[in-house]
Amino acid sequence: MAQPTPLQTLFDTLPQSGRVEWIGIRPARGEPMTILDNVMITPGKGLEGDRFEGRETSKRQVTLIQKEHLHAIASCLGRDALDPDIFRRNIVVSGLNLLALKGKAFRIGGVVLEYTGLCHPCSKMETALGPGGYNAMRGHGGITTRVIEGGEVAIGDSVLACL
């Protein structure tokens, strides 16, 4: 077996753990987010009560965003803070760079998710955040994931890479 390159070793070194700070579901298109303390997550279905109606192979079953990025977006818009529900992501985490999970599975509470891509902002962010909202979110929109193992996720749960 080939030795990993120094860069691959750096990619695979992720001792930090994150923490679930916020959970929300989108009950229907255009409806306000419902904020939860915990939620069941199922492969192929995503979060219980969320409007997601994908397939088991869908790459957008659960969306996550970093709490630290909420501050960056707010700063780009000249605001002190923004509520997580405005971004319409399912889970807000802190303490872990979500981009470092690229190509990895990770455990969040009792669930295992697989990083599937970036969650880019949509044009609705311009309306929700005001002029410049779309561009303020670029590079800060979070990630999309697929559910590998279902279970429960709650506020305060750890987020750890499966190395």
Secondary structure, 3 states (H helix, E strand, C coil): CCCCCHHHHHHHCCCCCEEEEEEEECCCCCCCCEEECEEEEECCCEECCCCCCCCCCCCCCEEEEEHHHHHHHHHHCCCCCCCHHHHCCCEEEECCCHHHHCCCEEEECCEEEEEEEECCCCCHHHHHHCCCHHHHHCCCCCEEEEEEECEEEECCCEEEECC
